[in-house]
Amino acid sequence: MGTACEELSPTPICHYAYELATLFNHFYTACPILKAEPERQTYRLWLTAKFKETIAEVLEVIGLPAPDRM
């Protein structure tokens, strides 16, 4: 994010948000959460919660509201 501050441009942050969302989408498609064994399900739910927190913070930085549901 140093580049965004130096250039006074939100573009690098937007690219990061897009890349993060794309990677999570691939994970979510390849790794079912509710059908997983309990140990994997716990990890996948934790990872999903961390993604939600991170993407919400990134969107807040660029002035966009995070959706409540997808």
PDB file of N, CA, C and O in Angstrom:
ATOM      1  N   MET A   1       0.807  -1.189   0.000  1.00  0.00           N
ATOM      2  CA  MET A   1       0.000   0.000   0.000  1.00  0.00           C
ATOM      3  C   MET A   1       0.853   1.256   0.000  1.00  0.00           C
ATOM      4  O   MET A   1       0.330   2.359  -0.162  1.00  0.00           O
ATOM      5  N   GLY A   2       2.148   1.105   0.178  1.00  0.00           N
ATOM      6  CA  GLY A   2       3.027   2.255   0.114  1.00  0.00           C
ATOM      7  C   GLY A   2       2.913   2.969  -1.215  1.00  0.00           C
ATOM      8  O   GLY A   2       2.976   4.198  -1.257  1.00  0.00           O
ATOM      9  N   THR A   3       2.749   2.240  -2.290  1.00  0.00           N
ATOM     10  CA  THR A   3       2.621   2.834  -3.612  1.00  0.00           C
ATOM     11  C   THR A   3       1.381   3.716  -3.686  1.00  0.00           C
ATOM     12  O   THR A   3       1.433   4.798  -4.271  1.00  0.00           O
ATOM     13  N   ALA A   4       0.282   3.279  -3.112  1.00  0.00           N
ATOM     14  CA  ALA A   4      -0.951   4.069  -3.141  1.00  0.00           C
ATOM     15  C   ALA A   4      -0.753   5.395  -2.431  1.00  0.00           C
ATOM     16  O   ALA A   4      -1.234   6.426  -2.902  1.00  0.00           O
ATOM     17  N   CYS A   5      -0.046   5.386  -1.298  1.00  0.00           N
ATOM     18  CA  CYS A   5       0.199   6.626  -0.559  1.00  0.00           C
ATOM     19  C   CYS A   5       1.153   7.537  -1.318  1.00  0.00           C
ATOM     20  O   CYS A   5       0.937   8.745  -1.411  1.00  0.00           O
ATOM     21  N   GLU A   6       2.206   6.942  -1.857  1.00  0.00           N
ATOM     22  CA  GLU A   6       3.201   7.746  -2.576  1.00  0.00           C
ATOM     23  C   GLU A   6       2.610   8.404  -3.819  1.00  0.00           C
ATOM     24  O   GLU A   6       2.920   9.556  -4.121  1.00  0.00           O
ATOM     25  N   GLU A   7       1.769   7.680  -4.531  1.00  0.00           N
ATOM     26  CA  GLU A   7       1.202   8.190  -5.773  1.00  0.00           C
ATOM     27  C   GLU A   7      -0.148   8.882  -5.575  1.00  0.00           C
ATOM     28  O   GLU A   7      -0.711   9.431  -6.522  1.00  0.00           O
ATOM     29  N   LEU A   8      -0.666   8.857  -4.343  1.00  0.00           N
ATOM     30  CA  LEU A   8      -1.986   9.405  -4.052  1.00  0.00           C
ATOM     31  C   LEU A   8      -3.037   8.812  -4.988  1.00  0.00           C
ATOM     32  O   LEU A   8      -3.876   9.520  -5.545  1.00  0.00           O
ATOM     33  N   SER A   9      -2.964   7.495  -5.140  1.00  0.00           N
ATOM     34  CA  SER A   9      -3.875   6.786  -6.040  1.00  0.00           C
ATOM     35  C   SER A   9      -4.406   5.529  -5.358  1.00  0.00           C
ATOM     36  O   SER A   9      -3.626   4.780  -4.770  1.00  0.00           O
ATOM     37  N   PRO A  10      -5.702   5.283  -5.421  1.00  0.00           N
ATOM     38  CA  PRO A  10      -6.255   4.071  -4.822  1.00  0.00           C
ATOM     39  C   PRO A  10      -6.097   2.825  -5.703  1.00  0.00           C
ATOM     40  O   PRO A  10      -6.471   1.727  -5.291  1.00  0.00           O
ATOM     41  N   THR A  11      -5.550   2.988  -6.899  1.00  0.00           N
ATOM     42  CA  THR A  11      -5.468   1.877  -7.841  1.00  0.00           C
ATOM     43  C   THR A  11      -4.782   0.640  -7.263  1.00  0.00           C
ATOM     44  O   THR A  11      -5.328  -0.454  -7.413  1.00  0.00           O
ATOM     45  N   PRO A  12      -3.612   0.745  -6.608  1.00  0.00           N
ATOM     46  CA  PRO A  12      -2.991  -0.467  -6.051  1.00  0.00           C
ATOM     47  C   PRO A  12      -3.869  -1.163  -5.006  1.00  0.00           C
ATOM     48  O   PRO A  12      -3.861  -2.390  -4.905  1.00  0.00           O
ATOM     49  N   ILE A  13      -4.611  -0.394  -4.243  1.00  0.00           N
ATOM     50  CA  ILE A  13      -5.501  -0.975  -3.232  1.00  0.00           C
ATOM     51  C   ILE A  13      -6.660  -1.694  -3.918  1.00  0.00           C
ATOM     52  O   ILE A  13      -7.073  -2.769  -3.484  1.00  0.00           O
ATOM     53  N   CYS A  14      -7.174  -1.107  -4.973  1.00  0.00           N
ATOM     54  CA  CYS A  14      -8.254  -1.745  -5.732  1.00  0.00           C
ATOM     55  C   CYS A  14      -7.778  -3.050  -6.360  1.00  0.00           C
ATOM     56  O   CYS A  14      -8.504  -4.044  -6.358  1.00  0.00           O
ATOM     57  N   HIS A  15      -6.573  -3.049  -6.890  1.00  0.00           N
ATOM     58  CA  HIS A  15      -6.008  -4.273  -7.466  1.00  0.00           C
ATOM     59  C   HIS A  15      -5.853  -5.349  -6.386  1.00  0.00           C
ATOM     60  O   HIS A  15      -6.149  -6.520  -6.622  1.00  0.00           O
ATOM     61  N   TYR A  16      -5.391  -4.945  -5.209  1.00  0.00           N
ATOM     62  CA  TYR A  16      -5.248  -5.884  -4.098  1.00  0.00           C
ATOM     63  C   TYR A  16      -6.601  -6.475  -3.715  1.00  0.00           C
ATOM     64  O   TYR A  16      -6.707  -7.684  -3.513  1.00  0.00           O
ATOM     65  N   ALA A  17      -7.620  -5.654  -3.612  1.00  0.00           N
ATOM     66  CA  ALA A  17      -8.965  -6.130  -3.251  1.00  0.00           C
ATOM     67  C   ALA A  17      -9.474  -7.121  -4.287  1.00  0.00           C
ATOM     68  O   ALA A  17     -10.039  -8.158  -3.939  1.00  0.00           O
ATOM     69  N   TYR A  18      -9.275  -6.804  -5.544  1.00  0.00           N
ATOM     70  CA  TYR A  18      -9.723  -7.694  -6.619  1.00  0.00           C
ATOM     71  C   TYR A  18      -8.974  -9.025  -6.571  1.00  0.00           C
ATOM     72  O   TYR A  18      -9.581 -10.089  -6.690  1.00  0.00           O
ATOM     73  N   GLU A  19      -7.663  -8.962  -6.397  1.00  0.00           N
ATOM     74  CA  GLU A  19      -6.854 -10.187  -6.346  1.00  0.00           C
ATOM     75  C   GLU A  19      -7.239 -11.041  -5.136  1.00  0.00           C
ATOM     76  O   GLU A  19      -7.355 -12.262  -5.247  1.00  0.00           O
ATOM     77  N   LEU A  20      -7.432 -10.410  -4.001  1.00  0.00           N
ATOM     78  CA  LEU A  20      -7.830 -11.123  -2.794  1.00  0.00           C
ATOM     79  C   LEU A  20      -9.178 -11.809  -2.986  1.00  0.00           C
ATOM     80  O   LEU A  20      -9.341 -12.972  -2.617  1.00  0.00           O
ATOM     81  N   ALA A  21     -10.137 -11.101  -3.556  1.00  0.00           N
ATOM     82  CA  ALA A  21     -11.463 -11.673  -3.793  1.00  0.00           C
ATOM     83  C   ALA A  21     -11.399 -12.821  -4.789  1.00  0.00           C
ATOM     84  O   ALA A  21     -12.092 -13.825  -4.623  1.00  0.00           O
ATOM     85  N   THR A  22     -10.580 -12.682  -5.817  1.00  0.00           N
ATOM     86  CA  THR A  22     -10.423 -13.743  -6.814  1.00  0.00           C
ATOM     87  C   THR A  22      -9.823 -14.998  -6.183  1.00  0.00           C
ATOM     88  O   THR A  22     -10.303 -16.107  -6.421  1.00  0.00           O
ATOM     89  N   LEU A  23      -8.777 -14.821  -5.381  1.00  0.00           N
ATOM     90  CA  LEU A  23      -8.153 -15.967  -4.721  1.00  0.00           C
ATOM     91  C   LEU A  23      -9.116 -16.654  -3.759  1.00  0.00           C
ATOM     92  O   LEU A  23      -9.168 -17.882  -3.696  1.00  0.00           O
ATOM     93  N   PHE A  24      -9.878 -15.859  -3.012  1.00  0.00           N
ATOM     94  CA  PHE A  24     -10.837 -16.462  -2.097  1.00  0.00           C
ATOM     95  C   PHE A  24     -11.916 -17.209  -2.864  1.00  0.00           C
ATOM     96  O   PHE A  24     -12.350 -18.276  -2.430  1.00  0.00           O
ATOM     97  N   ASN A  25     -12.353 -16.677  -3.981  1.00  0.00           N
ATOM     98  CA  ASN A  25     -13.359 -17.348  -4.796  1.00  0.00           C
ATOM     99  C   ASN A  25     -12.850 -18.713  -5.265  1.00  0.00           C
ATOM    100  O   ASN A  25     -13.598 -19.691  -5.253  1.00  0.00           O
ATOM    101  N   HIS A  26     -11.598 -18.779  -5.672  1.00  0.00           N
ATOM    102  CA  HIS A  26     -11.012 -20.066  -6.079  1.00  0.00           C
ATOM    103  C   HIS A  26     -10.995 -21.043  -4.898  1.00  0.00           C
ATOM    104  O   HIS A  26     -11.338 -22.215  -5.050  1.00  0.00           O
ATOM    105  N   PHE A  27     -10.596 -20.557  -3.733  1.00  0.00           N
ATOM    106  CA  PHE A  27     -10.588 -21.396  -2.530  1.00  0.00           C
ATOM    107  C   PHE A  27     -12.002 -21.892  -2.229  1.00  0.00           C
ATOM    108  O   PHE A  27     -12.202 -23.085  -2.003  1.00  0.00           O
ATOM    109  N   TYR A  28     -12.966 -21.004  -2.226  1.00  0.00           N
ATOM    110  CA  TYR A  28     -14.344 -21.345  -1.864  1.00  0.00           C
ATOM    111  C   TYR A  28     -14.930 -22.368  -2.834  1.00  0.00           C
ATOM    112  O   TYR A  28     -15.686 -23.251  -2.427  1.00  0.00           O
ATOM    113  N   THR A  29     -14.584 -22.251  -4.107  1.00  0.00           N
ATOM    114  CA  THR A  29     -15.058 -23.190  -5.120  1.00  0.00           C
ATOM    115  C   THR A  29     -14.409 -24.567  -4.944  1.00  0.00           C
ATOM    116  O   THR A  29     -15.078 -25.592  -5.072  1.00  0.00           O
ATOM    117  N   ALA A  30     -13.125 -24.586  -4.655  1.00  0.00           N
ATOM    118  CA  ALA A  30     -12.378 -25.844  -4.568  1.00  0.00           C
ATOM    119  C   ALA A  30     -12.526 -26.550  -3.222  1.00  0.00           C
ATOM    120  O   ALA A  30     -12.345 -27.765  -3.143  1.00  0.00           O
ATOM    121  N   CYS A  31     -12.848 -25.817  -2.174  1.00  0.00           N
ATOM    122  CA  CYS A  31     -12.865 -26.379  -0.824  1.00  0.00           C
ATOM    123  C   CYS A  31     -14.212 -26.131  -0.154  1.00  0.00           C
ATOM    124  O   CYS A  31     -14.378 -25.123   0.533  1.00  0.00           O
ATOM    125  N   PRO A  32     -15.166 -27.024  -0.340  1.00  0.00           N
ATOM    126  CA  PRO A  32     -16.472 -26.842   0.298  1.00  0.00           C
ATOM    127  C   PRO A  32     -16.315 -26.722   1.815  1.00  0.00           C
ATOM    128  O   PRO A  32     -15.528 -27.445   2.427  1.00  0.00           O
ATOM    129  N   ILE A  33     -17.053 -25.824   2.398  1.00  0.00           N
ATOM    130  CA  ILE A  33     -16.912 -25.591   3.842  1.00  0.00           C
ATOM    131  C   ILE A  33     -17.851 -26.488   4.635  1.00  0.00           C
ATOM    132  O   ILE A  33     -17.401 -27.211   5.524  1.00  0.00           O
ATOM    133  N   LEU A  34     -19.117 -26.458   4.342  1.00  0.00           N
ATOM    134  CA  LEU A  34     -20.093 -27.182   5.150  1.00  0.00           C
ATOM    135  C   LEU A  34     -20.046 -28.695   4.936  1.00  0.00           C
ATOM    136  O   LEU A  34     -20.533 -29.447   5.780  1.00  0.00           O
ATOM    137  N   LYS A  35     -19.472 -29.152   3.832  1.00  0.00           N
ATOM    138  CA  LYS A  35     -19.375 -30.585   3.561  1.00  0.00           C
ATOM    139  C   LYS A  35     -18.045 -31.179   4.036  1.00  0.00           C
ATOM    140  O   LYS A  35     -17.823 -32.383   3.907  1.00  0.00           O
ATOM    141  N   ALA A  36     -17.170 -30.348   4.579  1.00  0.00           N
ATOM    142  CA  ALA A  36     -15.842 -30.811   5.001  1.00  0.00           C
ATOM    143  C   ALA A  36     -15.904 -31.525   6.351  1.00  0.00           C
ATOM    144  O   ALA A  36     -16.862 -31.367   7.108  1.00  0.00           O
ATOM    145  N   GLU A  37     -14.864 -32.315   6.637  1.00  0.00           N
ATOM    146  CA  GLU A  37     -14.742 -32.950   7.944  1.00  0.00           C
ATOM    147  C   GLU A  37     -14.650 -31.845   8.995  1.00  0.00           C
ATOM    148  O   GLU A  37     -14.219 -30.735   8.683  1.00  0.00           O
ATOM    149  N   PRO A  38     -15.048 -32.131  10.232  1.00  0.00           N
ATOM    150  CA  PRO A  38     -15.082 -31.089  11.275  1.00  0.00           C
ATOM    151  C   PRO A  38     -13.779 -30.300  11.426  1.00  0.00           C
ATOM    152  O   PRO A  38     -13.814 -29.078  11.567  1.00  0.00           O
ATOM    153  N   GLU A  39     -12.642 -30.978  11.397  1.00  0.00           N
ATOM    154  CA  GLU A  39     -11.362 -30.263  11.567  1.00  0.00           C
ATOM    155  C   GLU A  39     -11.120 -29.295  10.416  1.00  0.00           C
ATOM    156  O   GLU A  39     -10.723 -28.151  10.636  1.00  0.00           O
ATOM    157  N   ARG A  40     -11.351 -29.740   9.219  1.00  0.00           N
ATOM    158  CA  ARG A  40     -11.169 -28.854   8.055  1.00  0.00           C
ATOM    159  C   ARG A  40     -12.238 -27.775   8.017  1.00  0.00           C
ATOM    160  O   ARG A  40     -11.966 -26.640   7.626  1.00  0.00           O
ATOM    161  N   GLN A  41     -13.444 -28.125   8.420  1.00  0.00           N
ATOM    162  CA  GLN A  41     -14.526 -27.150   8.431  1.00  0.00           C
ATOM    163  C   GLN A  41     -14.192 -25.991   9.362  1.00  0.00           C
ATOM    164  O   GLN A  41     -14.432 -24.833   9.020  1.00  0.00           O
ATOM    165  N   THR A  42     -13.646 -26.289  10.528  1.00  0.00           N
ATOM    166  CA  THR A  42     -13.271 -25.240  11.480  1.00  0.00           C
ATOM    167  C   THR A  42     -12.230 -24.313  10.871  1.00  0.00           C
ATOM    168  O   THR A  42     -12.355 -23.092  10.970  1.00  0.00           O
ATOM    169  N   TYR A  43     -11.208 -24.876  10.243  1.00  0.00           N
ATOM    170  CA  TYR A  43     -10.167 -24.067   9.614  1.00  0.00           C
ATOM    171  C   TYR A  43     -10.748 -23.226   8.482  1.00  0.00           C
ATOM    172  O   TYR A  43     -10.428 -22.043   8.363  1.00  0.00           O
ATOM    173  N   ARG A  44     -11.591 -23.821   7.659  1.00  0.00           N
ATOM    174  CA  ARG A  44     -12.164 -23.095   6.517  1.00  0.00           C
ATOM    175  C   ARG A  44     -13.093 -21.975   6.969  1.00  0.00           C
ATOM    176  O   ARG A  44     -13.131 -20.911   6.352  1.00  0.00           O
ATOM    177  N   LEU A  45     -13.836 -22.209   8.035  1.00  0.00           N
ATOM    178  CA  LEU A  45     -14.686 -21.142   8.582  1.00  0.00           C
ATOM    179  C   LEU A  45     -13.837 -20.003   9.131  1.00  0.00           C
ATOM    180  O   LEU A  45     -14.173 -18.834   8.943  1.00  0.00           O
ATOM    181  N   TRP A  46     -12.741 -20.332   9.806  1.00  0.00           N
ATOM    182  CA  TRP A  46     -11.824 -19.315  10.321  1.00  0.00           C
ATOM    183  C   TRP A  46     -11.240 -18.498   9.160  1.00  0.00           C
ATOM    184  O   TRP A  46     -11.197 -17.269   9.213  1.00  0.00           O
ATOM    185  N   LEU A  47     -10.793 -19.198   8.116  1.00  0.00           N
ATOM    186  CA  LEU A  47     -10.211 -18.517   6.958  1.00  0.00           C
ATOM    187  C   LEU A  47     -11.238 -17.607   6.288  1.00  0.00           C
ATOM    188  O   LEU A  47     -10.899 -16.503   5.863  1.00  0.00           O
ATOM    189  N   THR A  48     -12.465 -18.049   6.192  1.00  0.00           N
ATOM    190  CA  THR A  48     -13.538 -17.246   5.614  1.00  0.00           C
ATOM    191  C   THR A  48     -13.793 -15.992   6.447  1.00  0.00           C
ATOM    192  O   THR A  48     -13.980 -14.906   5.900  1.00  0.00           O
ATOM    193  N   ALA A  49     -13.801 -16.144   7.764  1.00  0.00           N
ATOM    194  CA  ALA A  49     -14.002 -14.985   8.647  1.00  0.00           C
ATOM    195  C   ALA A  49     -12.872 -13.976   8.488  1.00  0.00           C
ATOM    196  O   ALA A  49     -13.117 -12.770   8.471  1.00  0.00           O
ATOM    197  N   LYS A  50     -11.639 -14.456   8.372  1.00  0.00           N
ATOM    198  CA  LYS A  50     -10.496 -13.554   8.193  1.00  0.00           C
ATOM    199  C   LYS A  50     -10.555 -12.854   6.842  1.00  0.00           C
ATOM    200  O   LYS A  50     -10.211 -11.677   6.734  1.00  0.00           O
ATOM    201  N   PHE A  51     -10.989 -13.575   5.812  1.00  0.00           N
ATOM    202  CA  PHE A  51     -11.154 -12.940   4.510  1.00  0.00           C
ATOM    203  C   PHE A  51     -12.184 -11.823   4.605  1.00  0.00           C
ATOM    204  O   PHE A  51     -11.957 -10.721   4.106  1.00  0.00           O
ATOM    205  N   LYS A  52     -13.317 -12.105   5.247  1.00  0.00           N
ATOM    206  CA  LYS A  52     -14.384 -11.098   5.377  1.00  0.00           C
ATOM    207  C   LYS A  52     -13.871  -9.856   6.095  1.00  0.00           C
ATOM    208  O   LYS A  52     -14.152  -8.734   5.673  1.00  0.00           O
ATOM    209  N   GLU A  53     -13.119 -10.051   7.180  1.00  0.00           N
ATOM    210  CA  GLU A  53     -12.568  -8.904   7.918  1.00  0.00           C
ATOM    211  C   GLU A  53     -11.605  -8.103   7.047  1.00  0.00           C
ATOM    212  O   GLU A  53     -11.661  -6.873   7.007  1.00  0.00           O
ATOM    213  N   THR A  54     -10.726  -8.813   6.354  1.00  0.00           N
ATOM    214  CA  THR A  54      -9.708  -8.143   5.537  1.00  0.00           C
ATOM    215  C   THR A  54     -10.329  -7.378   4.379  1.00  0.00           C
ATOM    216  O   THR A  54      -9.991  -6.217   4.146  1.00  0.00           O
ATOM    217  N   ILE A  55     -11.238  -8.022   3.651  1.00  0.00           N
ATOM    218  CA  ILE A  55     -11.829  -7.340   2.495  1.00  0.00           C
ATOM    219  C   ILE A  55     -12.668  -6.152   2.951  1.00  0.00           C
ATOM    220  O   ILE A  55     -12.721  -5.137   2.256  1.00  0.00           O
ATOM    221  N   ALA A  56     -13.323  -6.258   4.101  1.00  0.00           N
ATOM    222  CA  ALA A  56     -14.100  -5.126   4.622  1.00  0.00           C
ATOM    223  C   ALA A  56     -13.187  -3.947   4.936  1.00  0.00           C
ATOM    224  O   ALA A  56     -13.530  -2.802   4.643  1.00  0.00           O
ATOM    225  N   GLU A  57     -12.029  -4.219   5.530  1.00  0.00           N
ATOM    226  CA  GLU A  57     -11.085  -3.143   5.843  1.00  0.00           C
ATOM    227  C   GLU A  57     -10.522  -2.514   4.578  1.00  0.00           C
ATOM    228  O   GLU A  57     -10.379  -1.294   4.505  1.00  0.00           O
ATOM    229  N   VAL A  58     -10.204  -3.324   3.591  1.00  0.00           N
ATOM    230  CA  VAL A  58      -9.665  -2.803   2.328  1.00  0.00           C
ATOM    231  C   VAL A  58     -10.717  -1.940   1.635  1.00  0.00           C
ATOM    232  O   VAL A  58     -10.405  -0.860   1.132  1.00  0.00           O
ATOM    233  N   LEU A  59     -11.954  -2.412   1.609  1.00  0.00           N
ATOM    234  CA  LEU A  59     -13.011  -1.631   0.978  1.00  0.00           C
ATOM    235  C   LEU A  59     -13.258  -0.320   1.718  1.00  0.00           C
ATOM    236  O   LEU A  59     -13.549   0.705   1.101  1.00  0.00           O
ATOM    237  N   GLU A  60     -13.142  -0.358   3.034  1.00  0.00           N
ATOM    238  CA  GLU A  60     -13.311   0.871   3.821  1.00  0.00           C
ATOM    239  C   GLU A  60     -12.241   1.899   3.468  1.00  0.00           C
ATOM    240  O   GLU A  60     -12.523   3.095   3.396  1.00  0.00           O
ATOM    241  N   VAL A  61     -11.025   1.437   3.252  1.00  0.00           N
ATOM    242  CA  VAL A  61      -9.921   2.333   2.898  1.00  0.00           C
ATOM    243  C   VAL A  61     -10.224   3.083   1.601  1.00  0.00           C
ATOM    244  O   VAL A  61      -9.895   4.261   1.469  1.00  0.00           O
ATOM    245  N   ILE A  62     -10.851   2.398   0.651  1.00  0.00           N
ATOM    246  CA  ILE A  62     -11.145   3.067  -0.626  1.00  0.00           C
ATOM    247  C   ILE A  62     -12.548   3.668  -0.664  1.00  0.00           C
ATOM    248  O   ILE A  62     -12.996   4.148  -1.706  1.00  0.00           O
ATOM    249  N   GLY A  63     -13.237   3.640   0.472  1.00  0.00           N
ATOM    250  CA  GLY A  63     -14.515   4.337   0.580  1.00  0.00           C
ATOM    251  C   GLY A  63     -15.722   3.573   0.071  1.00  0.00           C
ATOM    252  O   GLY A  63     -16.738   4.181  -0.267  1.00  0.00           O
ATOM    253  N   LEU A  64     -15.631   2.253   0.011  1.00  0.00           N
ATOM    254  CA  LEU A  64     -16.763   1.446  -0.434  1.00  0.00           C
ATOM    255  C   LEU A  64     -17.313   0.638   0.733  1.00  0.00           C
ATOM    256  O   LEU A  64     -16.544   0.123   1.545  1.00  0.00           O
ATOM    257  N   PRO A  65     -18.627   0.521   0.825  1.00  0.00           N
ATOM    258  CA  PRO A  65     -19.190  -0.307   1.894  1.00  0.00           C
ATOM    259  C   PRO A  65     -19.057  -1.798   1.535  1.00  0.00           C
ATOM    260  O   PRO A  65     -19.219  -2.185   0.378  1.00  0.00           O
ATOM    261  N   ALA A  66     -18.765  -2.607   2.528  1.00  0.00           N
ATOM    262  CA  ALA A  66     -18.708  -4.052   2.319  1.00  0.00           C
ATOM    263  C   ALA A  66     -20.130  -4.605   2.365  1.00  0.00           C
ATOM    264  O   ALA A  66     -20.930  -4.181   3.200  1.00  0.00           O
ATOM    265  N   PRO A  67     -20.454  -5.550   1.474  1.00  0.00           N
ATOM    266  CA  PRO A  67     -21.791  -6.140   1.542  1.00  0.00           C
ATOM    267  C   PRO A  67     -21.957  -6.999   2.795  1.00  0.00           C
ATOM    268  O   PRO A  67     -20.992  -7.582   3.289  1.00  0.00           O
ATOM    269  N   ASP A  68     -23.165  -7.069   3.295  1.00  0.00           N
ATOM    270  CA  ASP A  68     -23.444  -7.908   4.461  1.00  0.00           C
ATOM    271  C   ASP A  68     -23.451  -9.374   4.083  1.00  0.00           C
ATOM    272  O   ASP A  68     -23.038 -10.231   4.864  1.00  0.00           O
ATOM    273  N   ARG A  69     -23.930  -9.659   2.866  1.00  0.00           N
ATOM    274  CA  ARG A  69     -24.020 -11.038   2.386  1.00  0.00           C
ATOM    275  C   ARG A  69     -23.534 -11.111   0.958  1.00  0.00           C
ATOM    276  O   ARG A  69     -23.509 -10.117   0.232  1.00  0.00           O
ATOM    277  N   MET A  70     -23.151 -12.301   0.577  1.00  0.00           N
ATOM    278  CA  MET A  70     -22.745 -12.543  -0.801  1.00  0.00           C
ATOM    279  C   MET A  70     -23.668 -13.586  -1.385  1.00  0.00           C
ATOM    280  O   MET A  70     -23.520 -13.958  -2.549  1.00  0.00           O
TER     281      MET A  70
END
